[in-house]
Amino acid sequence: MPYDKGIIKRLATQIFINLIIIYCISRLAFSFGKTILPFHKIIDKEATKLAQLAALFSEILIVTLLNVIHFAKYSLNKWRENALRASNLEKEKSQVQFDNLKNQLNPHFLFNSLTSLDSLIHENPTLASEFLRQLAKVFRYVLQNKEKGLVSLETELNFIKNYVALLQTRFGESLGIHFNISEEGLDQQIAPVTLQILIENALKHNIINQANPLNINIFNQDNYLIIENPIQQKKQVETSNGQGLNNLKTLYSFLSDKEVLIEKNDVFKVKIPLI
């Protein structure tokens, strides 16, 4: 007779059974006590019907109170279990969304990389070979770390430098990505592929050409990894559902007590908490 299928029915039955047990025990104790205690005559005299009625009401009150406390404790435990379950489901949902985001970006990046490689094969076979090696390193990193919750910032930076080298082949001097990471920040951790997603987001939303070069600065400050770039907004952005940064914010809400901060003034700035 679980609480979930009828609170009143369960409580009433539980209290009734408790009262019967307590009443029987108290009556037996009273009867037995009178026979062995030397002052049983005083007990008989004081045990008036009013006193016995008061004792009965006291038993009812105490039993009811104890059962209500038991129900309150049960309800609190169930609430905690449900809250934990909801939190885990939300975390799993955010992780799935984050993985979907990576899976959406990787084919898009691969398409652009293969297009660049195709032109390099004819123009500069040596550079094309180096380009292909760097591309292999990028996807090896993604495959090796996509199941991990966190990687060190140093590991992520080593990966992202191969990624940046591929972008430089594609954009040339129109794209500048500058790193300024302190030594103590290298041992801190972030979610894998975070930097790729943020750089790809900047490339997707901003104009990049010789007349409008895009410079992206990546540095750490106050236990945050900061990625900033000037706003050179494209009029139309393809393959964008606007959920990339929201998914990152949701994911990091489970990884850190500090939230992902987004600032948009003269520059677009994203602050990722280092863990």
Secondary structure per residue as TSV (DSSP state, phi and psi in degrees):
chain	resnum	aa	ss	phi	psi
A	1	M	-	360.0	73.6
A	2	P	-	-70.2	154.1
A	3	Y	G	-58.0	-34.7
A	4	D	G	-62.2	-24.5
A	5	K	G	-100.3	10.0
A	6	G	-	154.0	95.7
A	7	I	H	-65.4	-48.8
A	8	I	H	-64.0	-44.3
A	9	K	H	-61.6	-43.6
A	10	R	H	-66.2	-47.6
A	11	L	H	-62.9	-45.4
A	12	A	H	-61.9	-44.3
A	13	T	H	-64.7	-42.6
A	14	Q	H	-64.2	-44.9
A	15	I	H	-65.0	-41.6
A	16	F	H	-61.5	-46.3
A	17	I	H	-64.1	-43.5
A	18	N	H	-59.4	-42.6
A	19	L	H	-63.7	-42.3
A	20	I	H	-60.6	-45.7
A	21	I	H	-64.5	-47.0
A	22	I	H	-64.3	-41.0
A	23	Y	H	-62.1	-45.6
A	24	C	H	-63.6	-43.6
A	25	I	H	-64.3	-44.6
A	26	S	H	-66.0	-39.2
A	27	R	H	-65.9	-41.0
A	28	L	H	-64.9	-42.5
A	29	A	H	-63.5	-40.0
A	30	F	H	-64.6	-47.9
A	31	S	H	-64.6	-43.4
A	32	F	H	-68.1	-38.2
A	33	G	H	-64.5	-37.7
A	34	K	H	-62.5	-30.7
A	35	T	H	-81.1	-22.3
A	36	I	H	-108.9	-18.8
A	37	L	S	-83.4	140.4
A	38	P	T	-70.0	-20.1
A	39	F	T	-105.9	41.7
A	40	H	H	-66.7	-25.6
A	41	K	H	-66.8	-38.0
A	42	I	H	-64.9	-38.8
A	43	I	H	-62.8	-44.4
A	44	D	H	-60.9	-38.9
A	45	K	H	-69.1	-41.1
A	46	E	H	-82.0	-22.0
A	47	A	-	-80.2	64.5
A	48	T	-	-73.2	170.0
A	49	K	H	-63.8	-35.5
A	50	L	H	-65.0	-41.2
A	51	A	H	-65.8	-40.7
A	52	Q	H	-66.7	-37.1
A	53	L	H	-65.5	-40.9
A	54	A	H	-63.4	-40.2
A	55	A	H	-62.6	-41.1
A	56	L	H	-62.9	-45.3
A	57	F	H	-64.4	-35.0
A	58	S	H	-63.9	-41.7
A	59	E	H	-62.5	-44.2
A	60	I	H	-60.2	-45.2
A	61	L	H	-63.0	-46.8
A	62	I	H	-65.8	-44.8
A	63	V	H	-62.8	-43.4
A	64	T	H	-62.2	-44.6
A	65	L	H	-61.8	-44.8
A	66	L	H	-63.6	-38.3
A	67	N	H	-69.5	-37.7
A	68	V	H	-64.3	-41.0
A	69	I	H	-62.6	-42.1
A	70	H	H	-60.4	-43.4
A	71	F	H	-65.7	-39.5
A	72	A	H	-63.2	-41.4
A	73	K	H	-65.2	-42.8
A	74	Y	H	-60.0	-45.3
A	75	S	H	-63.4	-39.9
A	76	L	H	-64.3	-42.6
A	77	N	H	-64.2	-40.8
A	78	K	H	-64.6	-39.1
A	79	W	H	-63.6	-41.9
A	80	R	H	-63.4	-42.9
A	81	E	H	-62.2	-44.1
A	82	N	H	-66.7	-38.7
A	83	A	H	-65.3	-41.4
A	84	L	H	-66.1	-41.6
A	85	R	H	-63.3	-42.9
A	86	A	H	-63.5	-39.8
A	87	S	H	-64.4	-42.4
A	88	N	H	-65.3	-39.4
A	89	L	H	-64.8	-39.9
A	90	E	H	-66.3	-37.9
A	91	K	H	-65.9	-43.8
A	92	E	H	-62.8	-39.4
A	93	K	H	-62.9	-44.3
A	94	S	H	-66.3	-35.1
A	95	Q	H	-67.6	-40.7
A	96	V	H	-62.5	-43.4
A	97	Q	H	-63.0	-39.2
A	98	F	H	-65.8	-42.3
A	99	D	H	-64.8	-40.5
A	100	N	H	-61.8	-38.1
A	101	L	H	-62.4	-43.8
A	102	K	H	-63.5	-41.0
A	103	N	H	-67.2	-29.3
A	104	Q	H	-73.7	-38.9
A	105	L	H	-73.9	-38.6
A	106	N	H	-62.2	-46.3
A	107	P	H	-62.6	-37.6
A	108	H	H	-62.5	-45.2
A	109	F	H	-66.1	-41.4
A	110	L	H	-62.2	-41.1
A	111	F	H	-59.8	-48.3
A	112	N	H	-63.8	-38.7
A	113	S	H	-66.0	-42.5
A	114	L	H	-66.9	-33.8
A	115	T	H	-63.9	-43.7
A	116	S	H	-65.3	-40.3
A	117	L	H	-63.8	-38.9
A	118	D	H	-58.9	-42.9
A	119	S	H	-72.2	-33.7
A	120	L	H	-69.8	-32.2
A	121	I	H	-56.8	-39.0
A	122	H	H	-85.2	-35.8
A	123	E	H	-82.5	-41.8
A	124	N	-	-150.5	86.6
A	125	P	H	-58.3	-35.4
A	126	T	H	-65.7	-46.0
A	127	L	H	-65.3	-35.9
A	128	A	H	-62.4	-39.9
A	129	S	H	-64.3	-44.0
A	130	E	H	-64.5	-39.8
A	131	F	H	-59.3	-43.4
A	132	L	H	-66.1	-38.0
A	133	R	H	-64.3	-42.0
A	134	Q	H	-66.1	-38.7
A	135	L	H	-63.0	-39.5
A	136	A	H	-64.3	-39.9
A	137	K	H	-63.8	-39.3
A	138	V	H	-62.2	-49.0
A	139	F	H	-75.3	-26.3
A	140	R	H	-63.5	-42.0
A	141	Y	H	-62.4	-45.2
A	142	V	H	-60.8	-43.5
A	143	L	H	-68.0	-38.2
A	144	Q	H	-73.5	-28.8
A	145	N	H	-115.3	0.4
A	146	K	T	-67.1	-23.1
A	147	E	T	-88.6	-10.7
A	148	K	-	-81.5	145.5
A	149	G	S	-77.1	-37.5
A	150	L	-	-143.0	150.5
A	151	V	E	-135.2	160.1
A	152	S	E	-69.2	152.8
A	153	L	H	-62.3	-34.3
A	154	E	H	-62.4	-42.7
A	155	T	H	-62.7	-43.7
A	156	E	H	-64.4	-38.9
A	157	L	H	-67.8	-39.1
A	158	N	H	-61.0	-39.8
A	159	F	H	-66.8	-45.2
A	160	I	H	-68.5	-24.2
A	161	K	H	-68.6	-34.4
A	162	N	H	-66.8	-39.7
A	163	Y	H	-63.0	-43.0
A	164	V	H	-64.4	-38.1
A	165	A	H	-60.5	-38.4
A	166	L	H	-65.6	-41.4
A	167	L	H	-65.6	-36.4
A	168	Q	H	-64.3	-35.4
A	169	T	H	-64.1	-35.6
A	170	R	H	-79.1	-43.6
A	171	F	H	-103.5	-16.7
A	172	G	G	63.1	-139.5
A	173	E	G	-74.9	-4.6
A	174	S	G	-73.2	-14.8
A	175	L	E	-125.4	127.7
A	176	G	E	-125.9	124.8
A	177	I	E	-120.5	118.2
A	178	H	E	-117.6	132.4
A	179	F	E	-110.9	138.6
A	180	N	E	-145.6	79.9
A	181	I	-	-110.1	129.2
A	182	S	-	-74.5	158.9
A	183	E	G	-60.6	-41.5
A	184	E	G	-68.1	-22.6
A	185	G	G	-77.0	-17.5
A	186	L	G	-67.0	-28.8
A	187	D	G	-84.2	-11.6
A	188	Q	S	-75.7	166.7
A	189	Q	E	-121.1	153.9
A	190	I	E	-140.9	169.4
A	191	A	-	-70.8	137.9
A	192	P	T	-60.8	144.6
A	193	V	T	72.2	9.0
A	194	T	H	-58.0	-46.6
A	195	L	H	-65.4	-40.1
A	196	Q	H	-60.1	-43.1
A	197	I	H	-62.7	-42.8
A	198	L	H	-71.4	-38.5
A	199	I	H	-66.8	-44.2
A	200	E	H	-61.3	-36.1
A	201	N	H	-63.9	-40.8
A	202	A	H	-65.6	-41.2
A	203	L	H	-65.8	-36.7
A	204	K	H	-68.6	-34.7
A	205	H	H	-100.7	-7.8
A	206	N	B	-120.8	148.2
A	207	I	-	-70.7	134.0
A	208	I	-	-134.0	110.9
A	209	N	S	-157.3	179.8
A	210	Q	S	-63.3	-34.8
A	211	A	S	-75.1	-27.9
A	212	N	S	-130.5	73.0
A	213	P	-	-66.3	146.9
A	214	L	E	-107.7	125.0
A	215	N	E	-112.8	123.3
A	216	I	E	-112.1	125.0
A	217	N	E	-106.0	132.3
A	218	I	E	-126.0	119.1
A	219	F	E	-151.8	166.9
A	220	N	E	-114.3	146.9
A	221	Q	E	-161.0	128.5
A	222	D	T	52.1	46.3
A	223	N	T	63.4	27.1
A	224	Y	E	-124.1	145.2
A	225	L	E	-96.8	123.9
A	226	I	E	-113.4	129.3
A	227	I	E	-120.7	118.6
A	228	E	E	-134.5	149.4
A	229	N	E	-152.7	151.1
A	230	P	E	-65.4	151.8
A	231	I	-	-87.7	112.5
A	232	Q	-	-126.1	63.1
A	233	Q	B	-58.8	130.2
A	234	K	-	-73.2	149.7
A	235	K	S	-70.3	-34.9
A	236	Q	-	-137.6	130.6
A	237	V	-	-112.9	122.8
A	238	E	T	-86.1	154.7
A	239	T	T	48.6	45.9
A	240	S	-	-126.4	123.4
A	241	N	-	-106.8	3.3
A	242	G	S	72.9	10.2
A	243	Q	-	-100.7	-9.3
A	244	G	H	-56.6	-54.4
A	245	L	H	-68.2	-35.2
A	246	N	H	-63.2	-39.4
A	247	N	H	-65.9	-39.3
A	248	L	H	-62.6	-43.8
A	249	K	H	-61.9	-42.4
A	250	T	H	-65.6	-43.5
A	251	L	H	-61.3	-47.0
A	252	Y	H	-70.3	-19.1
A	253	S	H	-66.2	-22.8
A	254	F	H	-93.0	-19.5
A	255	L	H	-91.9	-24.3
A	256	S	-	-145.3	154.3
A	257	D	S	-73.9	-20.3
A	258	K	S	-95.1	144.1
A	259	E	-	-94.0	160.7
A	260	V	-	-70.6	128.7
A	261	L	E	-107.5	136.1
A	262	I	E	-124.3	124.0
A	263	E	E	-121.9	137.5
A	264	K	E	-135.7	97.3
A	265	N	S	-124.4	-116.5
A	266	D	S	-72.8	-27.4
A	267	V	E	-123.6	157.1
A	268	F	E	-97.1	122.4
A	269	K	E	-129.0	131.2
A	270	V	E	-119.7	128.5
A	271	K	E	-111.2	116.1
A	272	I	E	-101.7	124.9
A	273	P	E	-66.1	131.5
A	274	L	-	-87.2	137.5
A	275	I	-	-109.9	360.0
